[in-house]
Amino acid sequence: MALHRLPAALRAPIEARTWREFGYLLLSLPLSVLAFALSVTTLALGAGLLITFLGIPVLAGGLAVCRGFGTLERARARALLRSDVADPAPVRAAGGGAMAWTGAVLKSGVSWRHLLYGFVHLPWAVFAFVVAVTFWTYGWAALTYPLWRWALPVHVGGDGIQLYGDGTHSIVLDSSTELALTSLVGLALVLVTPWILRGLTFVDRLLVAGLLGPSRLASRVSELETDRGVVVDTAAADLRRIERDLHDGAQARLVALAMDLGAAREKLADDPQSAARLVEEAHGEVKTALRELRDLARGIHPAVLTDRGLDAALSAVAARCTVPVSVEVDLSSRPAPAIEGIAYFTVSELLQNVSKHARARRAWVDVWRTGDKLMLQVRDDGSGGAGVGSGGGLAGLAERLDAVDGILAVDSPAGGPTTVTAELPWRA
């Protein structure tokens, strides 16, 4: 039987993950001793020399070494725990020179968190090492006891491990029943050990991520920078789309209209009938150009959304869908215009997907507020199979929502139905 077909409880003791986590805990003890010694030496020597000029560069140099040790710990966590902890921001000195670098290291919260890791991790590493080694060795030793008991007699004349002895009587594991019970106890320990290791390494993951990774503020800044890039790219794409639609649509029709009117003016005196036909064709071009401009303006920001809100705007979108759509908007007040616009275009794009790809007979749109969240849900009874794949329309929509701390969840099994739920922050 393939290993992956076994229940998780049975395959856990022999999975690579268990062995990697056990190796991580074994290495943690000597490395944490080294980190603790480094942290104590850095703090004691630096603080002791602060009365002289040497204390500041010594402390900065020790903090820099602690940061280097943190790099090793993050690499170890990635390799053995598969914990992808990002590297914190490097030290950035305001100016050049050793003094500027020293000041930057001392003012960096990341440096002091690396120093704190050296103090905090040692007691935990000792505890985790003892627990891991105890459960691991006792479990496997008890499980395989019938195979090796003959090789290691505990005392002369004994035929197994002596659990108790006081000179008058003793308890020795030597009968077949005792061998079987010992193996069963060992099996129970072997089966429970992987889950104990996972609990221990979970704490290590928290320590590495919390003390050796970037701070929450730095992570948030990085996330906002990424979101800003998405917003800029989206705005540029929208401008290119508007320019393309104007150039290929209304502009081309207006050019043709000008040519037709010019030809009609030339023929007005000599051939009134041909001129009238050209004017009639130009009139048709004007109506088509106006319709395209109206659709383009609606795609930029519909007037009904500004004037009457989401209920009326989404009802208008639903009326243009190729399948019947039921719209239910339960909002006691209107969100901020930016959030309202994102909600409108999200539902609009999802209904376009229903029209083009879902092969549905009906669709439903629900909008409501829960706490500080604006919830959108679009459902259809189509063929399903939609997903937030790379490069797809839903992937782009998810990126747009993520730029404002929104979330897009898609539930679309093969055969349908499809439910797409979007969550936006409520900003009044």
Secondary structure by P-SEA (a helix, b strand, c coil): cccccccccccccccaaaaaaaaaaaaaaaaaaaaaaaaaaaaaaaaaaccccaaaaaaaaaaaaaaaaaaaaaaaaaaccccccccccccccccccaaaaaaaaaacaaaaaaaaaaaaaaaaaaaaaaaaaaaaaaaaaaaaccccccccccccccccccccccccbbbbcccaaaaaaaaaaaaaaaaaaaaaaaaaaaaaaaaaaacccccaaaaaaaaaaaaaaaaaaaaaaaaaaaaaaaaacaaaaaaaaaaaaaaaaaaccccaaaaaaaaaaaaaaaaaaaaaaaaaaaaacccccccccaaaaaaaaaaacccbbbbbbbccccccaaaaaaaaaaaaaaaaaaaccccccbbbbbbbbcccbbbbbbbbccccccccccccaaaaaaaaaaaabbbbbbbbcccccbbbbbbbbbcc
